């Protein structure tokens, strides 16, 4: 899509939202040159980068949620 600076100024928020939604860049012609507004790649979540590790936990994973560490915890040791 090729726009003039005036058209971009009139509708800048809709143009920018359209770039984010479609991923299609917008070109603006200014003084005989072309400027391009392009959305960068969406960030990848750190969770998506984790590898699956089946069999990492021996036993029932639900048992981990019920562990009681209060006998081993010493609040004075962390000072």
Secondary structure, 3 states (H helix, E strand, C coil): CEEEHHHHHHCHHHHHHHHHHHCCCEEEEECCEEEEECCCCCCCCHHHHCCCCCCCCCCCCHHHHCCCCCCCCCHHHHC
